[in-house]
Amino acid sequence: MSSLQQMVDRRRADEAVAAHPCYSTKAQSAAVIVEALGGENWVLPWQHFIFGRHRDDGDREQLVLTFVAHEVTLRGMNLAVIAEEAANLRLESVRAAPGKYLKSAGAEPFIERADVQTISERIDT
């Protein structure tokens, strides 16, 4: 196999999207797409990412991703994997999955709820 073909194959493998009901990753993602409640989709560029916070409250976890003007709150289980993908700017999309998939998630990340708020909404509440 030529070195060019090997390089192309390696790049395709790096960019392969894992088939997961709650999130997808990419080797380098310019933005994260958040499928929020109510059918809204948000595209938030990673260049506006400020910080993230992961909290484990026992059986449920919370991951908050703060951008310049928006805050994404994810609630679910095993969210540390998603936090790591966000920290490395590889997180391409997140979405809540129906509860019927919870049992099959096992040790995989599972997002029960995904909310997006503008920072001004968060401050006003």
C-alpha positions in Angstrom: 0.0 0.0 0.0 1.4 3.4 -0.9 2.2 5.9 1.8 -0.4 8.3 0.3 -3.1 5.6 0.7 -1.9 4.9 4.2 -2.2 8.6 5.1 -5.7 8.9 3.5 -6.8 5.7 5.4 -5.4 7.1 8.7 -7.1 10.4 8.2 -10.4 8.7 7.4 -10.1 6.7 10.6 -9.4 9.8 12.6 -12.4 11.5 11.2 -14.8 8.5 11.5 -17.9 9.4 13.4 -18.9 6.9 16.1 -22.4 5.8 15.9 -23.7 6.9 19.3 -27.2 8.1 20.1 -26.0 11.0 22.3 -22.9 12.5 20.7 -20.5 12.4 17.8 -16.8 13.4 17.6 -14.4 14.4 14.9 -10.6 14.7 14.9 -10.9 18.5 14.8 -14.3 20.1 15.1 -14.9 23.8 14.4 -18.2 23.9 16.3 -20.5 21.8 18.4 -24.1 21.2 17.3 -26.5 21.0 20.3 -29.9 19.4 19.6 -31.7 21.1 22.5 -35.2 20.5 23.9 -38.1 21.8 21.8 -36.4 20.9 18.5 -33.9 23.8 18.5 -30.5 23.1 17.1 -27.6 25.4 18.2 -24.2 25.6 16.4 -21.7 27.0 18.8 -18.1 27.6 17.6 -15.3 26.2 19.7 -13.4 29.5 19.3 -16.1 31.0 21.7 -15.6 28.2 24.3 -14.5 29.5 27.7 -14.6 26.6 30.1 -16.4 23.4 31.1 -17.5 22.0 34.4 -18.3 18.3 35.1 -20.1 17.3 38.3 -21.0 13.8 39.5 -24.0 13.8 41.9 -24.0 10.0 42.4 -26.4 8.4 39.9 -26.7 11.4 37.6 -24.0 13.8 36.3 -24.0 17.3 34.9 -21.7 18.8 32.3 -21.8 22.6 31.7 -20.0 24.0 28.7 -19.8 27.8 28.8 -19.3 29.8 25.7 -19.0 33.6 25.3 -22.8 34.1 25.0 -24.3 30.7 25.7 -24.3 28.0 28.3 -24.9 24.3 27.4 -26.1 22.1 30.2 -26.1 18.3 29.7 -27.6 15.9 32.3 -27.1 12.2 32.2 -24.6 9.4 33.0 -20.9 8.8 32.3 -20.5 12.4 31.0 -16.7 12.5 31.8 -16.0 11.0 28.3 -17.9 13.9 26.7 -16.1 16.4 28.9 -12.8 15.0 27.7 -13.9 15.3 24.0 -15.0 18.9 24.6 -11.6 19.7 26.3 -9.8 18.4 23.2 -12.3 20.3 20.8 -13.3 17.0 19.2 -17.0 17.1 20.2 -19.1 17.6 17.1 -22.6 17.1 18.3 -24.7 16.3 21.4 -28.3 15.4 21.8 -30.6 13.9 24.4 -31.6 10.3 23.7 -35.0 8.8 24.6 -35.0 7.1 28.0 -35.7 3.7 26.5 -32.0 3.6 25.5 -30.7 4.1 29.1 -30.5 0.4 29.9 -28.5 -0.3 26.8 -26.0 2.5 27.5 -24.1 0.5 30.1 -20.8 2.4 30.8 -21.2 4.5 27.7 -22.2 8.2 28.0 -25.9 8.9 28.1 -27.5 12.3 27.8 -31.0 12.6 29.3 -31.4 16.3 28.8 -29.6 19.0 26.8 -30.4 22.7 27.4 -28.9 25.9 25.9 -29.4 29.2 27.6 -28.0 32.6 26.6 -25.8 34.0 29.3 -28.2 37.0 29.7 -31.1 34.5 30.4 -29.0 32.7 32.9 -28.1 35.9 34.7 -31.7 37.1 34.7 -33.0 33.9 36.4 
